[in-house]
Amino acid sequence: MKLAWITDTGALLSPSFIEKHQINVVPLSLVFEDGCYREGTDLTAAQVYDKMRATKKHPTSAQPNFGDHVALYERLKNEGYDAAIALHISSKQSGTFANAAMAAEQAGFTTYPIDTQIGSHPIQKMVELGLKMAQEGATPKEIVQAIEEMRDRAELLFIPANLEKLHKSGRVSGSAMFLSNLLNIKLVIKYEDGVCVVAKKVRAEKRAREAILTRLQQVITTDGVKEVAIIHTNAPELAETWRITLQSQFPNIIFQVTELSAVVGLLTGEGTLGLTWVRES
């Protein structure tokens, strides 16, 4: 079976990984005053943040263009692919997953859509698992089942740099934003069943990081973790400094720095920092 792989820019796979495995990436959209731009196609992450600083009206995000989505499936069908496995960011945070299912149906192309219920680095780990299983001869249904099991072991925690847009999007309560502004309360946000929820409220950035590390230590002890990604929004130096510290604390774990989608940056602000991993059990 000739199987295609699809994801979106919310996963922010590395260019080398995309090229090596011929991953089809559907761009999420960013809506500024002067028009709609496709992430990674029309604007780089750096250009997105430059435009954010220069504009008075805060930009918004949008799911991929439906016509472009249909065209992708039609192209895959014409190129002789039998089916596709499509892994998209949480359906409770974006309409991309629903968009994909409708586009595949309209194009008449067999697709196995997966709601990853998360974003960022865990999606790459899911794709890696799927590619390995496909190479070993697994069926699409077997691959989907394994990826969904991995999905339940994925965790992502972050410290948003700015709560205003998270509040306006309904992801953070007004009281939480008020406390943050008044008392310098920092929130640790986590994904739970595909939704961003407050995991911890603490004073100061340092304690917020400590709260994330406490959870990581628990997971290392009880479930095991081989690889952890330090995630950030346009703060590579901050993330790298943390990576060096973490690597010395946990020498047996692989730590790497991964930038979050600029669409996430619209909501959390520049300087957001966090960790994500997939538990071994």
VMD Tcl script that draws the C-alpha trace (Angstrom):
set ca {
  {0.00 0.00 0.00}
  {1.25 3.43 -0.93}
  {0.54 5.49 2.18}
  {0.81 9.28 2.45}
  {1.45 11.19 5.66}
  {-0.17 14.52 6.47}
  {0.08 16.95 9.34}
  {-0.15 20.70 9.86}
  {2.20 23.48 10.92}
  {0.93 23.16 14.49}
  {3.25 20.17 14.74}
  {6.16 22.29 13.48}
  {8.14 19.35 12.13}
  {11.72 20.13 11.16}
  {12.34 20.80 7.44}
  {14.82 17.91 7.29}
  {12.28 15.49 8.78}
  {9.59 16.67 6.36}
  {11.89 16.25 3.36}
  {13.30 12.89 4.43}
  {9.91 11.28 4.99}
  {7.92 13.24 2.36}
  {5.43 14.56 4.90}
  {2.63 16.71 3.52}
  {2.19 19.76 5.76}
  {-1.00 21.81 5.71}
  {-0.30 25.41 6.80}
  {-2.38 27.05 9.50}
  {-3.35 30.64 8.78}
  {-2.67 33.92 10.56}
  {-5.01 36.84 9.97}
  {-3.48 40.33 10.18}
  {-5.05 43.68 9.32}
  {-3.50 43.57 5.86}
  {-4.56 40.03 4.99}
  {-4.40 36.32 5.69}
  {-1.02 34.56 5.65}
  {-0.13 30.86 5.64}
  {2.28 29.88 8.39}
  {5.62 28.73 7.04}
  {4.60 29.48 3.45}
  {3.83 33.19 3.32}
  {5.54 34.13 6.59}
  {8.36 32.66 8.64}
  {8.03 32.58 12.43}
  {10.37 35.56 12.73}
  {8.28 37.54 10.25}
  {5.11 36.71 12.19}
  {6.53 38.14 15.41}
  {7.85 41.20 13.57}
  {4.37 41.87 12.19}
  {2.81 41.29 15.63}
  {5.00 44.01 17.12}
  {4.25 46.41 14.28}
  {0.46 46.05 14.22}
  {-2.03 47.78 16.48}
  {-4.76 45.16 16.14}
  {-3.70 41.77 17.46}
  {-3.81 39.09 14.74}
  {-5.94 35.96 14.94}
  {-5.50 32.42 13.69}
  {-7.57 30.43 11.22}
  {-7.76 26.83 10.09}
  {-6.29 25.88 6.70}
  {-8.13 26.95 3.57}
  {-10.68 24.24 2.74}
  {-10.00 24.41 -0.99}
  {-6.27 23.93 -0.42}
  {-7.06 20.94 1.78}
  {-9.22 19.34 -0.91}
  {-6.53 20.02 -3.53}
  {-3.96 18.20 -1.39}
  {-6.06 15.05 -1.23}
  {-6.81 15.20 -4.95}
  {-3.10 15.53 -5.69}
  {-2.27 12.52 -3.52}
  {-4.95 10.49 -5.28}
  {-3.57 11.49 -8.70}
  {-0.04 10.57 -7.58}
  {-1.15 7.01 -6.93}
  {-1.44 6.98 -3.16}
  {-3.93 4.47 -1.80}
  {-4.61 6.25 1.48}
  {-3.29 8.80 3.94}
  {-2.87 9.07 7.68}
  {-3.46 12.66 8.80}
  {-2.35 13.79 12.25}
  {-3.65 17.19 13.29}
  {-3.49 19.42 16.35}
  {-6.23 19.14 18.95}
  {-9.72 19.43 17.47}
  {-10.76 21.33 20.61}
  {-8.22 24.05 19.80}
  {-8.58 24.21 16.02}
  {-10.99 23.24 13.25}
  {-8.18 21.67 11.22}
  {-9.07 18.07 12.14}
  {-12.72 18.47 11.11}
  {-11.62 20.34 8.00}
  {-9.35 17.45 7.01}
  {-12.08 14.83 7.34}
  {-14.51 16.86 5.19}
  {-11.85 17.65 2.58}
  {-10.87 13.98 2.23}
  {-14.52 12.99 1.82}
  {-15.07 15.62 -0.86}
  {-11.95 14.50 -2.72}
  {-13.02 10.85 -2.47}
  {-9.70 9.84 -0.95}
  {-9.32 7.25 1.80}
  {-7.93 9.01 4.85}
  {-7.41 8.02 8.47}
  {-7.59 11.30 10.40}
  {-6.18 11.36 13.93}
  {-7.02 14.00 16.50}
  {-3.70 14.15 18.38}
  {-5.34 16.21 21.16}
  {-2.07 18.11 21.47}
  {0.48 19.97 19.34}
  {4.21 20.40 18.87}
  {6.86 17.71 19.37}
  {4.59 14.81 20.44}
  {3.07 14.84 16.96}
  {6.51 14.18 15.47}
  {6.93 11.21 17.81}
  {3.55 9.89 16.62}
  {4.58 10.28 12.99}
  {7.89 8.52 13.70}
  {6.01 5.59 15.24}
  {3.63 5.41 12.30}
  {6.44 5.47 9.74}
  {8.24 2.65 11.54}
  {5.10 0.53 11.72}
  {4.27 1.14 8.05}
  {7.78 0.03 7.08}
  {7.24 -3.14 9.09}
  {4.02 -3.88 7.20}
  {1.34 -2.74 9.66}
  {-2.08 -1.80 8.30}
  {-3.37 1.78 8.58}
  {-5.88 0.71 11.24}
  {-3.11 -0.89 13.31}
  {-1.02 2.26 12.96}
  {-3.90 4.50 14.01}
  {-4.55 2.33 17.07}
  {-0.89 2.51 18.13}
  {-0.71 6.27 17.60}
  {-3.87 6.84 19.63}
  {-2.35 4.77 22.43}
  {0.79 6.93 22.27}
  {-1.41 10.04 22.29}
  {-2.64 9.06 25.74}
  {0.96 9.09 26.99}
  {1.85 12.53 25.63}
  {2.16 15.52 27.95}
  {2.80 19.20 27.27}
  {3.16 21.89 29.95}
  {4.06 25.52 29.37}
  {4.28 28.92 31.06}
  {2.51 31.52 28.89}
  {4.28 34.85 28.59}
  {1.01 36.72 28.08}
  {-2.44 35.71 29.34}
  {-4.51 38.37 27.61}
  {-5.06 36.49 24.36}
  {-5.50 33.16 26.12}
  {-8.25 34.81 28.15}
  {-9.94 36.34 25.11}
  {-9.90 32.96 23.39}
  {-11.62 31.38 26.39}
  {-8.62 29.24 27.36}
  {-7.90 31.10 30.62}
  {-10.43 32.59 33.05}
  {-10.67 36.29 33.80}
  {-9.84 35.70 37.47}
  {-6.65 33.85 36.55}
  {-5.55 36.72 34.33}
  {-6.42 39.26 37.05}
  {-4.36 37.40 39.67}
  {-1.47 37.08 37.26}
  {-1.39 40.81 36.61}
  {-1.97 41.88 40.21}
  {0.16 39.42 42.18}
  {2.72 38.29 39.60}
  {1.08 34.87 39.57}
  {2.48 32.60 36.89}
  {0.31 29.88 35.40}
  {1.46 26.47 34.27}
  {-0.85 25.35 31.47}
  {-1.20 21.74 30.36}
  {-3.14 19.84 27.73}
  {-5.89 17.67 29.20}
  {-8.12 15.73 26.79}
  {-7.17 18.17 24.05}
  {-7.93 21.32 26.04}
  {-5.57 23.82 27.68}
  {-6.22 23.89 31.43}
  {-4.43 25.47 34.38}
  {-2.21 22.89 36.06}
  {-0.61 25.15 38.65}
  {-0.65 28.74 39.94}
  {2.57 29.96 41.52}
  {4.44 33.17 42.18}
  {7.39 33.87 39.90}
  {8.70 32.23 36.76}
  {11.25 30.18 38.70}
  {8.56 28.41 40.70}
  {6.55 27.77 37.56}
  {9.52 26.01 36.01}
  {10.03 24.06 39.23}
  {6.40 22.90 39.04}
  {6.97 21.54 35.53}
  {10.18 19.84 36.67}
  {8.34 18.23 39.57}
  {5.94 16.64 37.10}
  {8.81 15.53 34.87}
  {10.57 13.93 37.83}
  {7.38 12.06 38.73}
  {7.07 10.72 35.20}
  {10.73 9.70 35.07}
  {10.30 7.76 38.31}
  {6.97 6.06 37.59}
  {6.65 5.76 33.81}
  {10.00 6.54 32.23}
  {10.92 9.12 29.60}
  {13.64 8.89 26.95}
  {13.30 12.26 25.26}
  {12.08 15.71 26.31}
  {11.59 18.79 24.14}
  {12.04 22.29 25.52}
  {9.38 24.30 23.70}
  {9.36 28.07 23.24}
  {7.87 30.96 21.29}
  {10.64 33.01 19.69}
  {12.94 32.58 22.70}
  {15.69 30.20 21.52}
  {18.39 31.51 23.86}
  {16.13 31.15 26.90}
  {15.21 27.62 25.84}
  {18.82 26.63 25.18}
  {19.91 27.90 28.60}
  {17.22 25.76 30.21}
  {18.22 22.78 28.06}
  {21.80 22.95 29.31}
  {20.60 23.05 32.92}
  {18.19 20.16 32.43}
  {20.74 18.05 30.59}
  {23.09 18.29 33.56}
  {20.25 17.37 35.95}
  {19.04 14.42 33.87}
  {22.05 13.10 31.93}
  {20.28 9.93 30.77}
  {17.52 11.81 28.95}
  {17.80 13.41 25.52}
  {16.80 17.09 25.62}
  {16.22 19.16 22.50}
  {14.92 22.65 21.79}
  {11.82 22.99 19.62}
  {10.00 26.17 18.66}
  {6.23 26.23 19.01}
  {4.03 27.18 16.10}
  {3.69 30.92 15.61}
  {-0.07 30.36 15.85}
  {0.53 29.34 19.47}
  {2.66 32.44 19.88}
  {-0.32 34.59 18.90}
  {-2.12 33.30 22.00}
  {0.69 32.95 24.53}
  {3.05 35.77 23.54}
  {6.77 35.77 22.88}
  {8.89 34.20 25.59}
  {6.58 31.30 26.39}
  {8.54 28.32 27.68}
  {7.63 24.73 28.48}
  {8.40 21.04 28.27}
  {6.78 18.18 26.40}
  {7.39 14.44 26.36}
  {5.82 11.05 25.72}
  {5.77 8.64 28.66}
  {7.21 5.18 28.09}
  {4.28 3.55 29.90}
}
mol new
graphics top color blue
foreach p $ca { graphics top sphere $p radius 0.5 }
foreach p [lrange $ca 0 end-1] q [lrange $ca 1 end] { graphics top cylinder $p $q radius 0.2 }
display resetview
